[in-house]
Amino acid sequence: MRGSDYATLMRRVRQAGLLDRRLRYYGWKTAVTAALFGAGWAGLWVIGDSWWALAPAVLLAGVFAQLAFLGHDAGHRQIFATRPANHLYGLLVGNLATGVSIGWWTSNHNRHHAHPNTEGADPDVSGILAHSGERALTGKGWRRFVFRYQAWLFFPMLLLEAGSLHYSSVRAVLTWPIPHRAREGAFLAAHAIGYLAAVFLVLSPVKALVFIAVQQGLFGFYMGCTFAPNHKGMTVLSEGDNTDFLRRQVLTSRNVRGSFLIDTALGGLNYQIEHHLFPSMPRPALRDAQPIVQRYCAEIGVPYAETTLLDSYVQALTHLDAVGRTTRLA
């Protein structure tokens, strides 16, 4: 019976036309984001060597995150019907515009989707934070310190997230067997050269370094804040768990109640349950899919988690603190 649950839900969603491409949406979304990207860099050149140049840095932090959301959608093949078209789009908004490798992102993120919140399988729960008491107790030295105080360190560490994304991208291009390695590397190099030239040709060295710290720090902070509500504090599965696909995706994910502002700010990731169930579903269709999924989960008795943005952070931090406390009791 359980094996047919997802097929039934898929049939309802497909019949509603929610897996159809939304090229018009992505067309205007891309145009608006590209215009803001251009406005940010133009603003830097107009303002010149002044501390007021930090205003474009803040704007570009937000624009980089919006570009990353578009790259995420391309990585899931939400935009175009063919893999090459989505890959090229991802190269432009990812590697070239933001300095994040679409090849690395897709590979890493697909592993997360296949095994969300699963110890030993999901790369998102194998990083610097501990999501279970068992993993927290394995920490030694500085890692144990981080695990212990991770709820307090979480938001400050997000300021380093952009650096982590860039480092992982370069490492993947150099060492991972990702497709089109030379192309990926060329686009990443073009981003680095163009970004640094645009900043250092306008600003004095000190102002340039502050600009980069602000822009990259806020970019990473924004990205981390959009990821935090999705899975932290939800069910953590053990390695080798054989929960069926539908329940694995729903029980490990949390939705944030949407509005136009929330949908835009979080790049549609506030519909995390629907996104995990249907990764290739175009972003604007997720809102329409939610009531279908929510009703179906009620029919088959699967808990469906949804809360406000603020409460999602409270739940995530409470969970991280509870896990961290296990190191103090050991």
C-alpha positions as CSV (number, residue, x, y, z in Angstrom):
1,M,0.0,0.0,0.0
2,R,2.8,2.4,1.0
3,G,4.6,1.9,-2.3
4,S,1.6,3.3,-4.2
5,D,1.1,6.4,-2.0
6,Y,3.6,8.6,-3.9
7,A,2.3,7.4,-7.3
8,T,-1.2,8.5,-6.3
9,L,0.0,11.9,-5.2
10,M,2.1,12.3,-8.4
11,R,-0.9,11.5,-10.5
12,R,-3.0,14.2,-8.8
13,V,-0.2,16.8,-9.1
14,R,0.4,15.9,-12.8
15,Q,-3.3,16.1,-13.6
16,A,-3.3,19.6,-12.1
17,G,-0.6,20.7,-14.6
18,L,1.8,21.6,-11.9
19,L,4.8,20.0,-13.5
20,D,4.5,22.0,-16.7
21,R,7.3,24.5,-17.6
22,R,6.8,28.1,-16.6
23,L,9.1,29.9,-19.0
24,R,7.3,33.2,-18.8
25,Y,7.8,33.3,-15.0
26,Y,11.5,32.5,-15.3
27,G,11.8,35.0,-18.1
28,W,10.7,38.0,-16.1
29,K,12.3,36.7,-12.9
30,T,15.7,36.5,-14.7
31,A,15.2,39.9,-16.3
32,V,14.4,41.6,-12.9
33,T,17.3,39.9,-11.1
34,A,19.7,40.7,-13.9
35,A,18.6,44.4,-13.8
36,L,19.2,44.5,-10.1
37,F,22.6,42.8,-10.6
38,G,23.6,45.5,-13.1
39,A,22.2,48.3,-10.9
40,G,24.3,47.1,-8.0
41,W,27.6,47.2,-9.9
42,A,26.6,50.4,-11.7
43,G,25.9,52.0,-8.3
44,L,29.4,51.1,-7.1
45,W,31.0,52.8,-10.1
46,V,28.7,55.9,-9.8
47,I,29.4,56.2,-6.0
48,G,33.1,55.7,-6.5
49,D,35.7,55.5,-3.7
50,S,33.4,56.2,-0.8
51,W,32.1,54.4,2.2
52,W,28.7,54.8,0.7
53,A,29.8,52.1,-1.7
54,L,28.7,49.7,1.1
55,A,25.1,50.3,0.0
56,P,25.6,48.5,-3.3
57,A,27.4,45.8,-1.4
58,V,24.3,45.1,0.6
59,L,22.1,45.2,-2.5
60,L,24.4,42.8,-4.3
61,A,24.4,40.4,-1.3
62,G,20.7,40.0,-1.8
63,V,20.9,39.8,-5.6
64,F,23.6,37.1,-5.4
65,A,21.2,35.0,-3.2
66,Q,18.4,35.5,-5.7
67,L,20.7,34.4,-8.5
68,A,21.7,31.4,-6.4
69,F,18.0,30.5,-6.1
70,L,17.7,30.6,-9.9
71,G,20.8,28.4,-10.2
72,H,19.1,26.0,-7.7
73,D,16.1,25.8,-10.0
74,A,18.2,25.2,-13.0
75,G,20.1,22.4,-11.2
76,H,16.7,20.7,-10.6
77,R,15.8,21.2,-14.3
78,Q,12.8,23.3,-13.3
79,I,13.3,25.9,-16.0
80,F,14.0,24.2,-19.4
81,A,13.1,20.8,-20.7
82,T,16.7,19.8,-21.6
83,R,19.7,19.2,-19.4
84,P,22.1,21.2,-21.5
85,A,19.9,24.3,-21.4
86,N,19.5,24.2,-17.7
87,H,23.3,23.6,-17.3
88,L,24.1,26.6,-19.4
89,Y,21.7,28.8,-17.5
90,G,23.3,27.5,-14.2
91,L,26.8,28.3,-15.5
92,L,25.7,31.9,-16.2
93,V,23.8,32.6,-12.9
94,G,26.0,30.3,-10.8
95,N,29.6,30.1,-11.9
96,L,29.8,33.4,-13.7
97,A,27.5,35.7,-11.7
98,T,28.0,34.4,-8.1
99,G,31.1,32.2,-8.2
100,V,29.3,29.0,-7.2
101,S,29.8,25.9,-9.3
102,I,26.5,24.6,-10.8
103,G,28.2,21.2,-11.2
104,W,29.2,20.9,-7.6
105,W,25.9,22.3,-6.4
106,T,23.9,19.9,-8.4
107,S,25.9,16.9,-7.3
108,N,26.0,17.8,-3.6
109,H,22.3,18.9,-3.6
110,N,21.0,15.8,-5.3
111,R,22.6,13.6,-2.6
112,H,20.8,15.7,0.0
113,H,17.5,15.2,-1.8
114,A,18.0,11.5,-2.1
115,H,18.7,11.1,1.7
116,P,17.4,14.2,3.5
117,N,18.4,14.5,7.2
118,T,20.0,11.0,7.0
119,E,23.2,10.5,9.0
120,G,26.1,9.4,6.9
121,A,24.3,10.0,3.6
122,D,23.0,13.6,3.6
123,P,26.0,16.0,3.1
124,D,23.9,18.8,4.8
125,V,24.0,16.9,8.1
126,S,27.6,15.9,7.9
127,G,29.1,19.4,8.0
128,I,30.2,21.6,10.9
129,L,27.0,21.2,12.9
130,A,25.7,18.1,14.7
131,H,22.0,17.2,14.1
132,S,21.9,14.2,16.5
133,G,23.2,13.5,19.9
134,E,25.1,10.5,18.6
135,R,27.1,12.7,16.2
136,A,27.6,15.4,18.8
137,L,29.4,12.9,21.1
138,T,31.9,12.0,18.3
139,G,33.3,15.6,18.3
140,K,36.8,16.1,19.4
141,G,38.8,19.3,20.1
142,W,37.5,22.4,18.4
143,R,34.7,20.4,16.7
144,R,33.3,19.4,20.1
145,F,33.4,23.1,21.2
146,V,31.4,24.0,18.1
147,F,28.9,21.2,18.7
148,R,28.4,22.2,22.3
149,Y,27.6,25.9,21.5
150,Q,26.3,25.4,18.0
151,A,22.9,27.1,18.7
152,W,24.8,30.3,19.7
153,L,27.4,30.0,16.9
154,F,24.9,29.3,14.2
155,F,24.1,32.8,12.9
156,P,27.6,34.2,13.3
157,M,29.0,31.2,11.3
158,L,26.6,32.0,8.5
159,L,28.7,35.0,7.7
160,L,31.4,32.5,6.5
161,E,28.9,30.5,4.3
162,A,29.8,32.3,1.1
163,G,33.5,31.5,1.6
164,S,32.5,27.9,2.1
165,L,30.5,27.9,-1.1
166,H,33.4,29.3,-3.1
167,Y,35.9,27.0,-1.6
168,S,33.7,23.9,-2.3
169,S,33.1,25.0,-5.8
170,V,36.9,25.4,-6.6
171,R,37.7,22.1,-4.9
172,A,35.1,20.3,-6.8
173,V,36.2,21.7,-10.2
174,L,39.8,20.7,-9.3
175,T,39.2,17.3,-7.8
176,W,35.7,16.0,-8.4
177,P,34.7,14.1,-11.5
178,I,32.1,16.7,-12.4
179,P,31.0,17.1,-16.1
180,H,32.4,20.0,-18.2
181,R,35.2,20.6,-15.7
182,A,37.2,23.0,-17.9
183,R,34.0,25.0,-18.7
184,E,33.1,25.2,-15.1
185,G,36.6,26.3,-14.1
186,A,36.7,29.0,-16.9
187,F,33.4,30.5,-15.7
188,L,34.6,30.5,-12.1
189,A,37.8,32.2,-13.0
190,A,36.0,34.8,-15.1
191,H,33.8,35.6,-12.0
192,A,36.8,35.9,-9.7
193,I,38.7,38.2,-12.1
194,G,35.7,40.3,-12.9
195,Y,34.5,40.6,-9.3
196,L,37.9,41.6,-7.9
197,A,38.6,44.0,-10.8
198,A,35.3,45.7,-10.4
199,V,35.9,46.3,-6.7
200,F,39.6,47.2,-6.6
201,L,39.5,49.5,-9.7
202,V,36.9,51.6,-7.9
203,L,37.8,51.4,-4.3
204,S,40.9,51.9,-2.3
205,P,42.4,48.7,-0.9
206,V,40.9,49.1,2.6
207,K,37.4,50.0,1.3
208,A,37.6,47.2,-1.2
209,L,38.3,44.6,1.4
210,V,35.5,45.9,3.6
211,F,33.2,45.9,0.5
212,I,34.0,42.3,-0.1
213,A,33.6,41.3,3.5
214,V,30.2,43.0,3.7
215,Q,28.9,41.7,0.4
216,Q,30.1,38.1,0.8
217,G,29.3,38.0,4.5
218,L,25.7,39.1,3.9
219,F,25.3,36.9,0.9
220,G,26.3,33.8,2.9
221,F,24.2,34.9,5.9
222,Y,21.1,35.3,3.6
223,M,21.7,31.9,2.0
224,G,22.0,30.3,5.4
225,C,18.9,31.9,6.7
226,T,16.9,30.5,3.8
227,F,18.2,26.9,4.5
228,A,17.8,26.9,8.3
229,P,14.0,26.5,8.4
230,N,13.9,23.6,5.9
231,H,15.2,20.6,7.9
232,K,16.8,21.6,11.2
233,G,14.8,20.3,14.1
234,M,12.9,17.8,11.9
235,T,13.3,14.0,12.0
236,V,16.8,12.7,11.7
237,L,17.1,9.3,10.0
238,S,19.8,6.8,10.8
239,E,22.1,5.5,8.0
240,G,20.5,2.7,6.1
241,D,17.0,3.8,7.0
242,N,14.4,2.2,4.6
243,T,11.5,4.7,5.1
244,D,9.6,5.0,1.8
245,F,10.2,8.0,-0.4
246,L,7.1,10.0,0.4
247,R,7.4,9.7,4.2
248,R,11.2,10.3,4.0
249,Q,10.7,13.6,2.2
250,V,7.7,14.8,4.3
251,L,8.9,13.8,7.8
252,T,12.3,15.4,7.4
253,S,11.0,18.7,5.9
254,R,9.3,21.8,7.3
255,N,7.3,24.4,5.4
256,V,7.2,28.1,6.2
257,R,3.8,29.8,5.7
258,G,4.0,31.8,2.5
259,S,3.1,35.2,1.2
260,F,4.5,37.0,-1.8
261,L,7.2,38.5,0.3
262,I,8.2,35.2,2.0
263,D,8.0,33.3,-1.4
264,T,10.3,35.9,-2.9
265,A,12.7,36.2,0.0
266,L,13.1,32.5,0.4
267,G,13.2,31.7,-3.3
268,G,10.2,29.3,-3.0
269,L,12.2,27.1,-0.5
270,N,9.5,27.8,2.1
271,Y,7.5,25.1,0.3
272,Q,10.2,22.6,1.2
273,I,7.9,19.6,1.5
274,E,6.5,20.1,-2.0
275,H,9.9,20.8,-3.4
276,H,11.4,17.6,-1.9
277,L,8.5,15.6,-3.2
278,F,8.7,17.1,-6.7
279,P,12.2,18.6,-7.2
280,S,11.6,19.4,-10.9
281,M,8.4,21.3,-10.2
282,P,8.8,24.9,-11.3
283,R,9.0,27.3,-8.3
284,P,5.7,29.2,-9.0
285,A,3.7,25.9,-9.0
286,L,4.8,25.0,-5.4
287,R,2.2,27.2,-3.8
288,D,-0.6,25.6,-5.8
289,A,0.8,22.1,-5.0
290,Q,0.7,22.7,-1.3
291,P,-3.0,22.2,-0.6
292,I,-3.0,19.1,-2.7
293,V,0.0,17.6,-0.8
294,Q,-1.4,18.8,2.6
295,R,-4.7,17.1,2.0
296,Y,-3.2,13.9,0.8
297,C,-0.9,13.7,3.8
298,A,-3.9,14.1,6.1
299,E,-5.6,11.2,4.1
300,I,-2.8,8.8,4.6
301,G,-1.9,9.9,8.2
302,V,1.5,11.5,7.5
303,P,2.3,14.5,9.7
304,Y,2.8,17.7,7.7
305,A,4.9,20.4,9.4
306,E,4.2,24.1,8.7
307,T,5.0,27.1,10.8
308,T,5.9,30.8,10.6
309,L,9.4,32.0,9.6
310,L,10.2,33.1,13.2
311,D,9.0,29.9,14.8
312,S,11.0,27.9,12.3
313,Y,14.2,29.5,13.6
314,V,13.1,28.9,17.2
315,Q,12.5,25.3,16.4
316,A,15.8,24.9,14.6
317,L,17.9,26.6,17.3
318,T,16.1,24.8,20.1
319,H,17.0,21.5,18.4
320,L,20.6,22.5,17.8
321,D,20.9,23.6,21.5
322,A,19.4,20.3,22.7
323,V,21.9,18.3,20.6
324,G,24.7,20.5,21.8
325,R,23.8,19.9,25.4
326,T,24.5,16.2,25.1
327,T,28.2,17.1,24.9
328,R,28.0,18.9,28.2
329,L,26.3,15.9,29.9
330,A,28.9,13.3,28.6
